[in-house]
Amino acid sequence: MTGDYLFEHALVITMEGTGLGIIADGAVCVKEDKIVAVGETAEVKKSYTAHRVISAHNKVIMPGLIDAICIVGLVFFAVLLKTPTIGWKKALAVYAISHW
């Protein structure tokens, strides 16, 4: 299947299962206004191509997340700031992307 956008090599955070589903080398394929695939980059690329492929290396993608209240985004931002492996630059990027 061909999508419009394929975001690859991202840290993908989903709500799959009973908690967070974290995919270290994840991909998200979007066609028109729908997410058509989420998974490991290698697996998604076996079934999907796209008109535009975007490397999201060192970026976080949270497919389907709707931040209806800005406070939720700020709380997430604060948690990321306190995570030693993430740091403020990545936390700021995630916050900016979620409010783009």
C-alpha positions as MATLAB code, in Angstrom:
seq = 'MTGDYLFEHALVITMEGTGLGIIADGAVCVKEDKIVAVGETAEVKKSYTAHRVISAHNKVIMPGLIDAICIVGLVFFAVLLKTPTIGWKKALAVYAISHW';
ca = [
       0.000    0.000    0.000;
       1.171    3.544   -0.710;
       0.596    6.241    1.868;
       1.131    9.968    1.716;
       3.723   10.118    4.507;
       5.961    7.546    6.155;
       7.716    8.691    9.300;
      10.538    6.252   10.026;
      13.182    5.561   12.691;
      11.294    7.386   15.462;
      10.653    6.577   19.091;
       6.954    5.703   18.816;
       4.821    5.774   21.958;
       1.394    4.156   21.697;
      -1.347    3.194   24.119;
      -1.324   -0.414   22.925;
      -1.946   -3.051   25.566;
      -2.378   -2.297   29.247;
       0.207    0.482   29.381;
       2.467    2.391   27.068;
       3.715    0.622   23.968;
       7.198    1.888   23.176;
       8.815    1.119   19.828;
      12.471    2.229   19.783;
      12.835    2.161   15.969;
       9.263    2.820   14.966;
       7.397    4.026   11.917;
       4.016    5.599   11.239;
       2.384    5.626    7.815;
      -0.338    8.174    7.050;
      -2.711    8.136    4.086;
      -4.993   11.127    3.573;
      -6.095   11.931    7.123;
      -5.750    8.465    8.644;
      -2.955    6.552   10.337;
      -2.758    3.307    8.361;
       0.235    1.612   10.022;
       2.238    1.792   13.229;
       5.073   -0.549   14.131;
       8.767   -1.242   13.857;
      10.321    0.546   10.882;
      11.440   -2.660    9.144;
       8.002   -4.270    9.502;
       6.030   -1.242    8.316;
       8.336   -0.761    5.306;
       7.654   -4.363    4.198;
       4.012   -3.487    3.543;
       3.939    0.286    3.020;
       5.637    2.883    0.854;
       4.863    6.586    0.724;
       5.043    9.591   -1.531;
       7.118   11.307    1.136;
       9.417    9.485    3.565;
      10.511   11.513    6.576;
      13.355   10.454    8.859;
      12.233   11.034   12.427;
      15.509    9.839   13.977;
      15.824   11.188   17.548;
      12.187   12.326   17.471;
       9.132   11.063   19.354;
       5.844   10.240   17.635;
       2.667    9.633   19.604;
       0.147    8.511   16.966;
      -3.459    9.295   17.696;
      -2.705   11.476   20.712;
      -5.098   14.382   20.960;
      -3.936   16.917   23.510;
      -7.303   18.502   24.228;
      -6.036   20.309   27.302;
      -2.711   22.126   27.228;
      -2.063   21.184   30.863;
      -1.734   17.525   29.869;
       1.012   18.493   27.431;
       2.751   20.545   30.086;
       2.682   17.648   32.544;
       4.172   15.338   29.908;
       6.805   17.994   29.155;
       7.692   18.202   32.859;
       8.073   14.420   33.072;
      10.363   14.408   30.034;
      12.474   17.172   31.555;
      13.070   15.021   34.615;
      14.020   11.952   32.545;
      17.852   11.875   32.439;
      18.070   10.072   29.091;
      15.818   12.587   27.310;
      17.002   16.023   28.408;
      15.465   19.407   27.856;
      16.149   19.731   24.102;
      14.252   16.561   23.171;
      11.533   17.351   25.705;
      11.066   20.783   24.158;
      10.928   19.255   20.662;
       8.258   16.780   21.757;
       6.224   19.545   23.393;
       6.519   21.764   20.310;
       5.511   18.948   17.948;
       2.505   18.037   20.082;
       1.268   21.633   19.829;
       2.141   22.143   16.144;
];
